[in-house]
């Protein structure tokens, strides 16, 4: 399995718009691609951090070959973002996360 860790600094006052756009974008990715889904977190310093899981790095690349699955959601996210921090690509070594 493969995962990507994303981080964004969102413009003040745009937090709700960002979360809504992230949600719509993630639903589209999950429905149209081989994604295993994603989680969005907000750090204590206000930074938003997303964690997405994929069966492989290739599956992720294929998903975005023709652009984002939900163009409007991606545009809405971009509008709310002040700064995109470098993404981190992760190979899952051991996985103990579970849904309750």
C-alpha positions as CSV (number, residue, x, y, z in Angstrom):
1,X,0.0,0.0,0.0
2,X,0.9,3.6,-0.5
3,X,0.0,6.8,1.3
4,X,0.4,10.5,0.8
5,X,0.6,13.1,3.6
6,X,-0.6,16.6,2.5
7,X,-0.5,19.9,4.4
8,X,-2.0,23.3,3.7
9,X,-2.1,26.7,5.4
10,X,-5.6,28.0,4.7
11,X,-6.5,31.7,4.3
12,X,-8.1,33.1,7.5
13,X,-11.9,32.9,7.3
14,X,-11.7,30.3,4.5
15,X,-11.5,27.2,6.8
16,X,-15.1,26.1,6.3
17,X,-14.9,26.5,2.5
18,X,-11.7,24.5,2.4
19,X,-13.1,21.7,4.4
20,X,-16.2,21.6,2.2
21,X,-14.1,21.6,-1.0
22,X,-11.7,19.0,0.4
23,X,-14.7,16.7,1.3
24,X,-16.2,17.0,-2.2
25,X,-12.9,16.4,-3.9
26,X,-12.2,13.4,-1.7
27,X,-15.6,11.9,-2.4
28,X,-15.1,12.2,-6.1
29,X,-11.6,10.7,-5.9
30,X,-12.9,7.8,-3.8
31,X,-15.8,7.2,-6.2
32,X,-13.9,7.5,-9.5
33,X,-10.4,6.2,-8.6
34,X,-8.9,3.3,-6.8
35,X,-8.3,5.4,-3.6
36,X,-8.9,3.8,-0.2
37,X,-10.0,7.2,1.1
38,X,-8.6,10.0,3.1
39,X,-8.7,11.7,6.5
40,X,-8.4,15.4,7.1
41,X,-7.0,16.8,10.4
42,X,-6.4,20.3,11.7
43,X,-3.2,20.7,13.8
44,X,-3.1,22.8,16.9
45,X,-1.3,25.6,14.9
46,X,-4.3,25.7,12.4
47,X,-2.5,23.8,9.6
48,X,-4.7,21.3,7.8
49,X,-3.2,17.9,7.2
50,X,-4.6,15.2,4.9
51,X,-3.7,11.6,4.8
52,X,-4.7,9.5,1.7
53,X,-4.2,5.8,1.1
54,X,-3.9,4.1,-2.3
55,X,-3.2,0.6,-3.4
56,X,-0.1,1.9,-5.2
57,X,1.7,5.0,-6.3
58,X,0.7,4.1,-9.9
59,X,-3.0,4.0,-9.0
60,X,-2.7,7.6,-7.6
61,X,-0.9,8.8,-10.7
62,X,-3.5,7.3,-13.0
63,X,-6.3,9.0,-11.1
64,X,-4.9,12.4,-11.8
65,X,-3.6,11.9,-15.3
66,X,-6.5,13.8,-16.9
67,X,-6.8,16.3,-14.0
68,X,-8.8,16.3,-10.8
69,X,-11.9,14.1,-10.7
70,X,-13.9,17.1,-9.4
71,X,-12.6,20.2,-11.1
72,X,-14.8,22.6,-9.2
73,X,-13.9,21.2,-5.8
74,X,-10.2,21.4,-6.7
75,X,-10.7,25.1,-7.8
76,X,-12.6,25.8,-4.5
77,X,-9.8,24.3,-2.5
78,X,-7.2,26.3,-4.4
79,X,-9.1,29.5,-3.7
80,X,-9.1,28.8,0.1
81,X,-5.4,27.9,0.3
82,X,-2.8,30.4,1.3
83,X,0.1,28.0,1.1
84,X,0.7,24.3,0.1
85,X,3.3,22.6,2.1
86,X,5.5,19.8,0.5
87,X,3.7,16.5,0.3
88,X,5.2,13.4,1.7
89,X,4.9,10.0,0.0
90,X,4.8,7.1,2.4
91,X,5.1,3.3,2.0
92,X,3.0,1.7,4.6
93,X,5.1,-0.7,6.7
94,X,2.5,-1.7,9.3
95,X,-1.1,-0.6,9.6
96,X,-3.1,-0.7,12.8
97,X,-5.7,2.0,12.0
98,X,-9.2,0.7,12.2
99,X,-12.7,2.1,11.9
100,X,-14.9,2.0,15.0
